[in-house]
């Protein structure tokens, strides 16, 4: 982490020194490469240590599994606890030494200890036929990671713990390993409220210690959990998103949620405690928001008349609900308020989303919210709405690229261009596949991809080169 | 606080958590009264797990027309107490309670958690069992619970689980379960036709 901060600072300073003529321009790349090489090299011991830990852990577990049946319960318990104590004991030997390499080895061995703790939970449950709620075992494992991360200031344990917490809430909410049986004891409410409590522990540790990896992971996981909870509350899931839309509001509501989270991420960048994870929150919400906005442009979401005929008359499917309509209103209001706050932000122009981009985002929010309660419409109006939404999507992609360029968000630039070319390609296939002679169709597709891809790639390189120039703005992520 | 002390605290807490898992089950096996529960065959369409027996009992599925529900809140996830009475060599469910109703020599209590709670018509498609039931009552849906007691899995040597899940038709599998004063249960053995085939030692 310190190496990355140093490299970022060095890059910024070097640009200024080159401009002032203190450092020859031709040496800039060499200096940066040399500094980056040292940073990369210092990660190698940690990576090999982690690989070693995973292999040792896997080997221990395989040995136990192969000899399990012949052992008494007492010997199983002694072996399991002994292995865990040994891992932590060796970790202590390394951690006593404050050298960088020994510290990394110690951290890797702490991770082994945590891995063995989890294995112990599962193997003890097996040995003593404990078949109570499986997610409780994962929760115990997660809390072990949280305590370890807090006591020993371990970034690796915090990172692992967030992954475990994600597994835990996944098992509670979606019955991850339930197979054909009903959930072991499904969470009785739509939202798994204990998760944010545990998550907050990890997020606080990550913010307090400046652990960027853990902070970013925490932000991504929180976006995912919010979406899962949101979709549970309104009764739609992946089958409604990626299957035939029986709940036509699902994509639009999901987009509205992501728009609010994106703008909340922008706000969070202004506070020290939340800044490490704000960029990830923003980018994750941006990626998910673009996906849902794209899904909202598909013809399936506009087959209102056909859908009514298929589902309305037969009584199946839900096009919208009062709760969904209210949620759309609330999210739209929140989105517009955050967009206004972003516009009024007392920050440098390079740190603020430009007005045209905010206006496009606001238009997407308004149109999406307006379409949530929309059930029936004459075919002409449906076609007009379909064209308008697709046009708005195209503007949104242009806005993503433009906003990313101005605020130094490389991910937004790359994403906007990639999605744009994909969208054009899919539209082409969707529209012309049945209309044109097959050979002509494929030739046209090839020309579009080759020519369009080349042109966009050139533009992307120019944009990124300009962003990397002197006086780089934003966070460059 | 130095690193050594912090690590010691971490190891101690994690070890205590493991021992607490074991201690709970051992305490139930040591202090609990052993009762016999009848099993029901596991759905053969389920995925095979050869070294792991999935157990379902007659008391797993509780229907409102067979068992008395003495509590109103029957949401999934809720902890309930099922009162059992011995009939024909095995213990069967009599009533469902929100609090432990107390055990007697004739009635034992086992603690469970509701996994599924739904309304079903228990007589749909079953003309034979509906005979003698008034038509109006046949159409009335009843509350059906699927309850897990923490004794739904039994780990056995690899390859032997399948035979135990679905024993031959001429054999009956029952499970010896220790139930302690709090209603917690632990498997103490598996029986085929009343003969012990797997005995759960403490250690």
Interface residues (C-beta under 8 A of the other chain):
Chain A: X69 X72 X73 X74 X77 X80 X81 X84 X85 X88 X91 X92 X95 X96 X113 X117 X120 X121 X124 X125 X126 X127 X128 X129 X130 X131 X132 X133 X140 X144 X147 X148 X151 X152 X179 X180 X181 X182 X183 X184 X185 X186 X187 X188
Chain B: X3 X4 X6 X7 X9 X10 X11 X13 X14 X15 X17 X18 X21 X22 X25 X26 X43 X45 X46 X47 X75 X76 X77 X78 X113 X114 X115 X116 X146 X148 X150 X151 X152 X153 X154 X155 X157 X158 X186 X187 X200 X201 X202 X203
